[in-house]
Amino acid sequence: MKRSAQLSKLNTNSEWDVIIIGGGSSGLGAAVDAATRGYKTVLFEARDFAKATSSRSTKLLHGGVRYLAQGDIALVKEALRERGLLERNASHLAKKQVFVIPNYKWIDGPFYTIGLKIYDMLSKKLSLGKSEHISKSKALEMLPTVEPNGLHGGVIYYDGQFDDSRMAVNLAQTAVENGGAILNYMKVTGLIKDNKNQITGVKVKDEINGTEYEVKGKVVLNATGVFTNDILNMNDPNHKKTVVPSQGIHLVLDKSFLPGDNALMIPKTSDGRVLFAVPWHNRLVVGTTDVLVDNPSLEPRALEQEIEFVLNTASQYLVKKPTRKDVLSIFAGQRPLAAPDKEGGSTKEVSRNHKILVSETGLLSIIGGKWTTFRQMAEDFIDKAIETGKIDRRPCKTDKLSIHGNMPANQVDRTNHLYVYGSDIPAIKKLQQENPEYAEKIHPNHEYTKAEIVWAVREEMAQKVEDILARRVRLLFVDARAAIDAAESVAKIIAKELGYDDNWVTQETKEFQDLAKGYLLVNY
């Protein structure tokens, strides 16, 4: 997946079947779906793959216990089915995660046990395990640092976990392997229309070298998430607002706050949401919140009320009480929720189902949804494009499609941090063997090596320090201070690979370090 090779495809194709705007989960999923059906497919991402919402999730593949409580059975069934498919199609990234709900009221045990039995039943043959009620002693064994005072017992259930931005990179690779053209740092600046006001292509600008292109296509898909309204404004300045951004934050803590492999699920917080504390890359990810915000942002910042809410809620359930200075990284993401018919109301009232809009000009836009259901969303998106009559009908092939990096689950060694690369691990190890310098760590406290940086530039289209430290390896998300320290050495490796000078290294290092300071709660 080399950017130069992908760029050359723009000059050799006079017209594409499918043009996709946006390189998050929805856009990349659609690119994989379209490419595997045999359509000539190109995707443009204005920044890097999964730059915004799609790298800032709770890292869960789940049906949504909360949606079950709300009675949205159809969404839960769909998500549980997709969770099961992803466990098979991307076993290197998707895995089973054990969750424990601590019970501090006697009624909680039977209440949650019955609810989760229904959850199990809805997942059918793709179930990950049977829920069960457990004693207080068993709950304390599974969650050794949970608050013991008033604890009656617990309920265990099973869901999925993954690495979101690594999945995005693998989807991009899968699309390329199936004939698609996938490009980051290509900003769509306008829509091309014919004399009947029908969209026939897009104008794009290469943000790396400034080159501008006019790209013709039969159908254009808008998969820009919280920025959907921006593309709709290009199409029709008078369009109705279709997306409301809802912000959620996560605090990353040392594993000592919840040792072991089990996750904690708090089923009802003071704001009526659930809160998770989930082991991830030898850290603990705690979140999330749900706050409507006025405007979308590429780098959203946590509100003080969100930080206090997560810290206070976690402190009620953990013996070791987290404070601001314990936070290794804080990240915020914004969900592209479908705008409700009525103004106002809470985000809990806004559906998590996805919607596909078809404009009079032929532009298709997808909104809502979540990572777990990205494959089904993509199938629906391409099916809707077929319905417009602009591309011929071909069957979807993704339900059994092996995603790049996939390998048998019993061969995945999660004690080795390279496991996220799946079947690419031998190639990375070969880099280390060919050049001993590549086996060196980029930071003494973390396992990531220089070989991974070289691999990200050569094979995963990484262009900037942020692409690597935020999304190819997850250092910014697990330890923001370490990421700041590693920035210059990473910039030098990129510069050597891509032919940049010392001025680029200096500027790129400063740009990343300024951004990374926003992931710290206590000043660096």
C-alpha positions as CSV (number, residue, x, y, z in Angstrom):
1,M,0.0,0.0,0.0
2,K,2.3,2.7,-1.3
3,R,1.0,6.2,-1.8
4,S,2.9,6.8,-5.0
5,A,1.4,3.7,-6.5
6,Q,-2.1,4.7,-5.5
7,L,-1.6,8.2,-6.9
8,S,-0.6,6.8,-10.3
9,K,-4.0,5.1,-10.5
10,L,-5.6,8.5,-10.7
11,N,-3.8,9.2,-14.0
12,T,-4.6,5.9,-15.6
13,N,-8.4,5.7,-14.8
14,S,-10.6,8.1,-16.7
15,E,-13.8,7.2,-14.8
16,W,-14.4,5.3,-11.5
17,D,-17.5,3.3,-10.6
18,V,-17.4,4.4,-7.0
19,I,-15.8,7.4,-5.4
20,I,-15.8,7.4,-1.6
21,I,-15.1,10.5,0.5
22,G,-13.8,9.7,4.0
23,G,-11.3,7.2,5.4
24,G,-12.9,6.2,8.7
25,S,-14.7,2.9,9.4
26,S,-17.7,3.7,7.2
27,G,-15.6,4.8,4.2
28,L,-13.0,2.1,4.4
29,G,-15.7,-0.5,4.9
30,A,-17.5,0.7,1.8
31,A,-14.2,0.7,-0.2
32,V,-13.6,-3.0,0.8
33,D,-17.2,-3.9,-0.1
34,A,-17.2,-2.1,-3.5
35,A,-13.7,-3.3,-4.5
36,T,-14.5,-6.9,-3.7
37,R,-17.7,-6.7,-5.8
38,G,-15.4,-5.8,-8.7
39,Y,-16.3,-2.1,-9.0
40,K,-13.5,0.4,-9.9
41,T,-13.2,2.1,-6.5
42,V,-11.3,5.1,-5.2
43,L,-11.3,6.5,-1.7
44,F,-10.1,10.0,-0.6
45,E,-9.3,10.8,3.0
46,A,-8.5,14.5,3.7
47,R,-6.1,13.6,6.6
48,D,-5.1,10.1,7.7
49,F,-7.1,7.0,7.9
50,A,-9.2,6.9,11.1
51,K,-7.9,10.3,12.1
52,A,-11.1,11.4,13.8
53,T,-13.8,9.3,15.4
54,S,-12.6,5.9,14.1
55,S,-9.4,5.9,16.2
56,R,-11.1,7.2,19.4
57,S,-13.6,4.4,20.3
58,T,-13.9,2.4,23.5
59,K,-12.1,-0.4,21.6
60,L,-15.1,-2.7,21.9
61,L,-17.0,-4.9,19.4
62,H,-20.3,-5.3,21.1
63,G,-24.0,-5.6,20.6
64,G,-24.6,-2.9,23.1
65,V,-26.1,-3.9,26.5
66,R,-27.5,-0.4,26.8
67,Y,-29.4,-0.7,23.5
68,L,-30.9,-4.0,24.8
69,A,-32.2,-2.2,27.8
70,Q,-33.7,0.4,25.5
71,G,-35.5,-2.3,23.6
72,D,-33.6,-1.8,20.3
73,I,-33.5,-5.6,19.7
74,A,-32.8,-5.2,15.9
75,L,-29.7,-3.2,16.4
76,V,-28.4,-5.5,19.1
77,K,-29.0,-8.6,16.9
78,E,-27.2,-7.0,14.0
79,A,-24.2,-5.9,16.1
80,L,-23.9,-9.3,17.7
81,R,-23.9,-11.0,14.3
82,E,-21.3,-8.6,13.0
83,R,-19.2,-9.0,16.2
84,G,-19.1,-12.7,15.5
85,L,-18.1,-12.3,11.8
86,L,-15.3,-9.9,12.7
87,E,-13.9,-12.4,15.3
88,R,-13.5,-14.8,12.4
89,N,-12.5,-12.4,9.6
90,A,-9.9,-10.4,11.7
91,S,-8.8,-12.8,14.4
92,H,-5.5,-11.0,14.9
93,L,-7.3,-7.8,16.1
94,A,-10.7,-9.0,17.4
95,K,-10.9,-11.1,20.5
96,K,-13.2,-12.2,23.2
97,Q,-13.3,-10.0,26.3
98,V,-14.7,-11.1,29.7
99,F,-16.7,-8.4,31.5
100,V,-17.8,-8.4,35.1
101,I,-20.8,-6.3,36.4
102,P,-20.3,-5.8,40.2
103,N,-23.6,-6.0,42.1
104,Y,-24.1,-3.7,45.1
105,K,-27.9,-4.4,45.4
106,W,-29.3,-7.8,45.8
107,I,-31.8,-7.2,42.9
108,D,-28.9,-6.5,40.5
109,G,-27.8,-10.1,40.3
110,P,-31.1,-11.6,38.9
111,F,-31.9,-8.5,36.9
112,Y,-28.6,-8.4,34.9
113,T,-28.4,-12.2,34.7
114,I,-31.8,-12.4,33.0
115,G,-31.0,-9.5,30.7
116,L,-27.6,-10.9,29.7
117,K,-29.1,-14.4,29.0
118,I,-31.3,-12.6,26.4
119,Y,-28.1,-10.9,25.1
120,D,-26.5,-14.4,24.8
121,M,-29.6,-15.8,23.1
122,L,-29.6,-13.0,20.5
123,S,-26.0,-13.8,19.4
124,K,-27.1,-17.4,18.5
125,K,-24.2,-19.5,17.1
126,L,-21.8,-16.6,17.2
127,S,-22.0,-16.4,21.0
128,L,-18.7,-15.8,22.7
129,G,-19.7,-17.5,26.0
130,K,-22.6,-17.9,28.5
131,S,-23.4,-15.2,31.0
132,E,-23.6,-16.3,34.7
133,H,-24.1,-14.9,38.2
134,I,-21.1,-15.2,40.4
135,S,-20.5,-14.9,44.2
136,K,-18.8,-12.0,46.0
137,S,-15.6,-14.0,46.4
138,K,-15.5,-14.9,42.7
139,A,-16.2,-11.2,41.7
140,L,-13.3,-10.1,43.9
141,E,-11.1,-12.8,42.4
142,M,-11.9,-11.6,38.9
143,L,-11.8,-7.9,39.8
144,P,-9.2,-7.7,42.6
145,T,-9.3,-3.9,43.0
146,V,-13.1,-3.4,42.8
147,E,-14.7,-1.8,45.9
148,P,-15.6,-4.7,48.3
149,N,-17.8,-2.7,50.7
150,G,-21.5,-3.5,50.0
151,L,-20.6,-5.9,47.2
152,H,-23.1,-8.8,46.9
153,G,-21.7,-10.6,43.9
154,G,-21.4,-10.0,40.1
155,V,-22.5,-11.1,36.7
156,I,-20.1,-12.0,34.0
157,Y,-20.7,-11.8,30.2
158,Y,-18.7,-11.8,27.0
159,D,-18.2,-9.3,24.3
160,G,-15.5,-8.4,21.8
161,Q,-12.5,-6.1,21.8
162,F,-10.2,-4.8,19.1
163,D,-7.7,-2.1,18.1
164,D,-9.7,0.5,16.0
165,S,-7.1,2.3,14.0
166,R,-5.2,-0.9,13.3
167,M,-8.4,-2.3,11.9
168,A,-8.8,0.8,9.7
169,V,-5.3,0.3,8.2
170,N,-6.0,-3.3,7.6
171,L,-9.2,-2.4,5.8
172,A,-7.3,0.0,3.6
173,Q,-4.8,-2.7,2.7
174,T,-7.7,-5.2,2.0
175,A,-9.3,-2.7,-0.4
176,V,-6.0,-2.2,-2.2
177,E,-5.4,-5.9,-2.5
178,N,-8.9,-6.2,-4.1
179,G,-8.1,-3.5,-6.8
180,G,-9.2,-0.4,-5.0
181,A,-7.3,2.9,-4.9
182,I,-7.0,4.3,-1.4
183,L,-5.4,7.6,-0.6
184,N,-4.9,9.6,2.5
185,Y,-4.1,13.4,2.6
186,M,-6.4,13.9,-0.4
187,K,-8.9,16.6,0.4
188,V,-12.2,16.8,-1.6
189,T,-12.6,20.5,-2.4
190,G,-15.6,20.4,-4.6
191,L,-18.2,18.3,-6.4
192,I,-18.5,18.1,-10.2
193,K,-22.0,18.3,-11.7
194,D,-23.4,18.0,-15.2
195,N,-26.0,20.2,-16.8
196,K,-28.8,18.2,-15.1
197,N,-27.3,19.0,-11.7
198,Q,-26.2,15.4,-11.3
199,I,-22.9,14.7,-9.6
200,T,-20.3,13.2,-12.0
201,G,-17.2,13.4,-9.9
202,V,-15.1,15.4,-7.4
203,K,-12.3,17.9,-7.2
204,V,-9.4,16.8,-4.9
205,K,-6.2,18.4,-3.7
206,D,-3.1,16.5,-2.6
207,E,-2.3,17.9,0.8
208,I,1.2,16.6,0.6
209,N,2.4,18.2,-2.7
210,G,-0.4,20.6,-3.6
211,T,-1.4,18.8,-6.9
212,E,-5.1,19.2,-7.8
213,Y,-7.2,16.6,-9.7
214,E,-10.6,16.3,-11.2
215,V,-11.8,12.7,-10.7
216,K,-14.9,11.4,-12.6
217,G,-17.1,8.7,-11.2
218,K,-20.5,7.1,-11.7
219,V,-21.5,7.4,-8.0
220,V,-20.1,9.5,-5.1
221,L,-20.5,8.3,-1.5
222,N,-20.1,10.7,1.5
223,A,-18.7,8.8,4.5
224,T,-17.2,11.7,6.4
225,G,-18.8,11.1,9.8
226,V,-19.1,14.2,11.9
227,F,-18.1,16.2,8.9
228,T,-21.0,14.9,6.7
229,N,-22.6,18.4,6.7
230,D,-19.5,19.9,5.1
231,I,-19.9,17.7,2.0
232,L,-23.7,18.2,2.0
233,N,-23.0,22.0,2.0
234,M,-20.9,21.6,-1.1
235,N,-23.8,19.8,-2.7
236,D,-26.5,22.1,-1.5
237,P,-25.9,25.1,0.8
238,N,-29.5,25.1,1.9
239,H,-29.6,21.5,3.1
240,K,-31.1,20.5,6.4
241,K,-28.6,19.6,9.2
242,T,-28.3,15.8,9.3
243,V,-25.6,15.1,11.8
244,V,-25.2,16.1,15.5
245,P,-21.8,15.4,17.0
246,S,-21.9,13.7,20.4
247,Q,-18.6,13.7,22.3
248,G,-17.2,10.8,24.4
249,I,-13.9,10.8,26.3
250,H,-11.6,8.1,27.6
251,L,-9.0,8.2,30.3
252,V,-6.0,5.8,30.1
253,L,-4.6,4.5,33.4
254,D,-1.8,2.2,34.5
255,K,-2.9,-1.5,34.7
256,S,-2.4,-1.4,38.5
257,F,-5.9,0.2,38.8
258,L,-7.5,-3.0,37.6
259,P,-4.9,-5.9,37.3
260,G,-5.7,-9.0,35.2
261,D,-7.5,-9.5,31.9
262,N,-11.1,-8.9,33.0
263,A,-13.0,-5.7,32.2
264,L,-15.3,-3.8,34.6
265,M,-18.7,-2.7,33.4
266,I,-20.7,-0.2,35.5
267,P,-24.3,-0.6,34.2
268,K,-25.9,2.6,35.4
269,T,-24.0,5.8,36.1
270,S,-25.3,9.2,37.4
271,D,-26.0,10.2,33.8
272,G,-27.8,7.0,32.9
273,R,-25.0,5.6,30.7
274,V,-22.7,2.7,31.2
275,L,-19.1,3.1,32.0
276,F,-16.3,0.6,31.0
277,A,-12.9,0.0,32.4
278,V,-11.2,-2.3,29.8
279,P,-7.7,-3.7,29.6
280,W,-6.0,-2.6,26.4
281,H,-2.4,-2.8,25.3
282,N,-1.3,-3.3,28.9
283,R,-3.2,-0.2,30.1
284,L,-6.7,0.4,31.3
285,V,-9.1,2.4,29.2
286,V,-11.9,4.0,31.2
287,G,-14.9,5.7,29.5
288,T,-17.1,7.0,28.1
289,T,-19.3,10.1,28.2
290,D,-22.1,11.3,25.9
291,V,-22.3,15.1,25.5
292,L,-23.8,16.9,22.5
293,V,-21.4,19.5,21.1
294,D,-22.1,22.3,18.7
295,N,-19.4,21.8,16.1
296,P,-17.3,18.9,14.9
297,S,-13.5,18.9,15.5
298,L,-10.6,16.8,14.2
299,E,-9.0,17.2,17.7
300,P,-11.8,17.5,20.2
301,R,-10.9,18.2,23.8
302,A,-12.4,16.8,26.9
303,L,-14.7,19.1,28.8
304,E,-13.9,19.5,32.5
305,Q,-17.3,18.1,33.4
306,E,-16.5,14.9,31.4
307,I,-13.1,14.5,33.2
308,E,-14.7,14.9,36.6
309,F,-17.5,12.5,35.8
310,V,-15.1,9.7,34.6
311,L,-12.7,10.1,37.6
312,N,-15.5,10.3,40.1
313,T,-17.4,7.3,38.8
314,A,-14.3,5.2,38.5
315,S,-13.4,6.2,42.1
316,Q,-16.7,4.9,43.4
317,Y,-15.9,1.4,42.1
318,L,-12.2,1.0,42.5
319,V,-10.2,0.7,45.7
320,K,-7.3,2.6,44.1
321,K,-8.8,6.0,43.3
322,P,-7.5,7.5,40.1
323,T,-6.6,11.2,40.1
324,R,-5.6,13.6,37.3
325,K,-1.9,12.9,37.7
326,D,-2.5,9.2,37.2
327,V,-3.9,9.7,33.7
328,L,-1.4,8.6,31.1
329,S,-3.4,9.8,28.1
330,I,-6.9,11.3,27.6
331,F,-8.6,11.2,24.2
332,A,-11.9,12.5,23.0
333,G,-14.0,11.4,20.0
334,Q,-17.2,12.5,18.4
335,R,-20.0,10.2,17.3
336,P,-21.8,11.2,14.0
337,L,-25.3,10.7,15.3
338,A,-28.3,11.2,13.0
339,A,-29.9,14.5,13.9
340,P,-33.3,14.0,15.7
341,D,-36.5,15.4,14.1
342,K,-36.9,17.7,17.1
343,E,-34.3,20.1,18.4
344,G,-32.9,19.5,21.9
345,G,-33.2,16.3,23.9
346,S,-30.4,14.1,25.2
347,T,-28.0,12.0,23.1
348,K,-29.5,8.8,24.7
349,E,-32.6,9.6,22.6
350,V,-30.7,9.7,19.3
351,S,-30.6,6.4,17.4
352,R,-27.3,4.6,17.0
353,N,-28.7,3.0,13.8
354,H,-27.2,4.1,10.6
355,K,-29.1,6.0,7.9
356,I,-28.3,6.5,4.2
357,L,-29.5,9.7,2.6
358,V,-29.8,10.1,-1.2
359,S,-29.7,13.7,-2.4
360,E,-31.4,14.9,-5.6
361,T,-28.0,15.3,-7.2
362,G,-27.2,11.6,-6.6
363,L,-24.9,12.1,-3.7
364,L,-25.2,9.3,-1.1
365,S,-24.4,10.0,2.5
366,I,-24.2,7.6,5.5
367,I,-24.6,8.7,9.0
368,G,-24.8,7.1,12.5
369,G,-23.7,3.5,13.2
370,K,-20.7,2.3,15.0
371,W,-17.5,0.3,14.5
372,T,-19.0,-3.1,15.3
373,T,-21.5,-2.8,12.4
374,F,-19.2,-1.2,9.8
375,R,-19.4,-4.2,7.5
376,Q,-23.2,-4.3,7.4
377,M,-23.3,-0.5,7.0
378,A,-21.0,-0.8,4.0
379,E,-23.1,-3.5,2.4
380,D,-26.2,-1.4,2.8
381,F,-24.3,1.7,1.4
382,I,-23.2,-0.1,-1.8
383,D,-26.6,-1.7,-2.2
384,K,-28.2,1.7,-2.0
385,A,-25.7,2.9,-4.7
386,I,-26.9,0.1,-6.9
387,E,-30.5,1.1,-6.3
388,T,-29.8,4.5,-7.9
389,G,-29.2,2.7,-11.2
390,K,-25.8,4.2,-11.8
391,I,-23.8,1.0,-11.2
392,D,-24.8,-2.5,-12.1
393,R,-25.9,-5.1,-9.5
394,R,-23.3,-7.4,-8.1
395,P,-23.5,-9.4,-4.9
396,C,-21.8,-8.5,-1.6
397,K,-18.8,-10.8,-0.7
398,T,-17.6,-9.4,2.7
399,D,-19.3,-11.6,5.3
400,K,-16.7,-14.3,4.8
401,L,-13.9,-12.0,3.6
402,S,-10.6,-12.4,5.4
403,I,-9.2,-9.0,6.3
404,H,-5.6,-8.2,5.8
405,G,-3.5,-9.6,8.6
406,N,-6.0,-12.2,9.6
407,M,-4.6,-15.5,10.9
408,P,-6.0,-18.4,13.0
409,A,-7.0,-17.3,16.5
410,N,-5.0,-20.1,18.1
411,Q,-1.8,-18.8,16.4
412,V,-2.2,-15.2,17.8
413,D,0.3,-14.6,20.6
414,R,-1.1,-11.6,22.5
415,T,1.9,-11.5,24.9
416,N,3.9,-10.2,21.9
417,H,3.0,-6.6,21.2
418,L,3.5,-7.3,17.4
419,Y,0.3,-9.4,17.4
420,V,-1.7,-6.5,15.9
421,Y,0.2,-7.1,12.6
422,G,-1.1,-10.6,12.3
423,S,0.3,-12.3,9.2
424,D,2.6,-9.3,8.6
425,I,4.7,-10.2,11.7
426,P,7.4,-12.2,9.8
427,A,8.0,-9.3,7.4
428,I,8.5,-6.9,10.4
429,K,10.9,-9.4,12.1
430,K,12.8,-9.7,8.8
431,L,13.3,-5.9,8.8
432,Q,14.8,-6.2,12.3
433,Q,17.1,-9.0,11.2
434,E,18.3,-7.2,8.1
435,N,19.1,-4.0,10.0
436,P,19.9,-4.3,13.8
437,E,19.1,-0.7,14.3
438,Y,15.5,-1.4,13.4
439,A,15.2,-3.7,16.4
440,E,15.8,-0.8,18.7
441,K,12.9,0.6,20.8
442,I,11.6,4.0,20.0
443,H,11.1,4.6,23.7
444,P,12.7,2.7,26.6
445,N,9.5,2.1,28.5
446,H,7.6,0.6,25.5
447,E,8.1,-2.3,23.2
448,Y,7.5,-0.5,19.8
449,T,10.6,-0.7,17.6
450,K,12.0,1.3,14.7
451,A,11.1,-1.5,12.3
452,E,7.4,-0.7,13.0
453,I,8.0,2.9,12.0
454,V,9.8,1.9,8.7
455,W,7.0,-0.6,8.0
456,A,4.3,2.0,8.6
457,V,5.9,4.4,6.1
458,R,6.7,1.7,3.4
459,E,3.6,-0.5,3.7
460,E,0.8,1.4,5.6
461,M,1.0,4.9,3.9
462,A,2.0,6.8,7.1
463,Q,3.1,10.3,6.2
464,K,3.5,12.1,9.5
465,V,4.7,11.5,13.0
466,E,1.1,11.7,14.2
467,D,0.0,8.9,11.7
468,I,2.5,6.6,13.3
469,L,2.4,7.5,17.1
470,A,-1.4,7.9,17.2
471,R,-2.7,5.3,14.8
472,R,0.0,2.8,13.5
473,V,1.5,2.2,16.9
474,R,-0.7,3.5,19.7
475,L,1.8,5.3,21.9
476,L,0.0,8.6,22.0
477,F,-3.1,6.8,23.3
478,V,-1.3,4.7,25.9
479,D,1.3,7.1,27.1
480,A,1.2,10.7,25.8
481,R,4.4,11.8,27.6
482,A,6.4,8.9,26.0
483,A,5.0,9.8,22.6
484,I,6.2,13.4,23.0
485,D,9.7,12.1,23.9
486,A,9.8,9.7,20.9
487,A,8.6,12.3,18.3
488,E,11.9,13.5,17.1
489,S,13.5,10.1,16.5
490,V,10.3,9.0,14.7
491,A,10.4,12.1,12.5
492,K,14.0,11.4,11.5
493,I,13.1,7.8,10.4
494,I,10.2,9.2,8.3
495,A,12.5,11.9,6.8
496,K,15.0,9.3,5.8
497,E,12.4,7.1,4.2
498,L,10.6,9.9,2.3
499,G,13.6,12.1,1.5
500,Y,12.8,15.1,3.8
501,D,15.4,17.5,5.2
502,D,16.2,18.6,8.8
503,N,13.8,21.5,8.6
504,W,10.9,19.1,8.0
505,V,12.1,17.0,11.0
506,T,12.1,20.1,13.3
507,Q,8.7,21.4,12.1
508,E,7.1,18.0,12.2
509,T,8.4,17.2,15.7
510,K,7.1,20.5,17.0
511,E,3.7,20.1,15.3
512,F,3.2,16.6,16.9
513,Q,4.4,17.6,20.3
514,D,2.0,20.6,20.4
515,L,-0.8,18.2,19.4
516,A,0.2,15.6,22.0
517,K,0.1,18.0,24.9
518,G,-3.6,18.0,24.4
519,Y,-3.6,14.4,25.5
520,L,-2.2,15.2,28.9
521,L,-4.2,16.2,32.0
522,V,-1.2,17.4,33.9
523,N,1.2,19.8,32.2
524,Y,4.2,18.2,30.5
